[in-house]
Each structure stands twice: as C-alpha cells, then as structure tokens.
Amino acid sequence: MTGKTTNKFSPEIRALAVRMVLDLESEHTSRWAAATSISGKIGCSTHTLMDWVKKADVGAGRTPGVPAEMVAKLKALERENRELRQANEILRKASAYFEVAEQGGRPKT
C-alpha cells in the first residue's frame, strides 16, 4: 500500500480545471489534448487532470459509475457496521461471562 498523498490542488482549482477541459474540448482534437493543454498551465499531470474529469463526469451522471460521495458514504457505513458487530460480540461475551459468574460457577476464559 502506498503512503498518503497530499492534495496540492484545492477543490476550487480542480473544478476550474475540469470546467476548462470540458469547455475547451471542442477547440482541440480530443479531450486528452485539451487536458494536456490545461494541465501544463495549472501544474499537474495530464493523467491527474483526466482522473478529475472522469470523476466529474460520473458525479454529473454523464458516464456510468458510482459518484465519490456515494463511495465515501458506503465506506462510512461499512466502518460503522464493523464497529457495531465488534461491540455486539463484546457484549455477547460479557453477558455470557456474567451469567456464569452469577450462577456461582467459574467462567471459561
């Protein structure tokens, strides 16, 4: 797994760059050519800018896929579900432990 990357560009700059690529796409031979032109001006790689454009397309519903907001929400829900399962397991074990102790027996460890 790679280390955490820094976000050198603010969301506003990213949105502006994406808008520029989409607006200038018709003036270039391809979207890639438009992204190459814009990426040099803002100081990011063309691949990075194209990733931003693809994410914007998905978020706007222009291309199929799961929007970033939904991915983040799903991850948060999965994390919460995992934490609740762990809490339930701890409570189940504690309940069994105290039930045995209340009956005067030695709990199994």
HELIX and SHEET records of a PDB file:
HELIX    1   1 PRO A   11  LEU A   24  1                                  14    
HELIX    2   2 GLU A   25  GLU A   27  5                                   3    
HELIX    3   3 ARG A   31  ILE A   42  1                                  12    
HELIX    4   4 THR A   46  ALA A   60  1                                  15    
HELIX    5   5 ALA A   68  GLU A  102  1                                  35    
END                                                                             
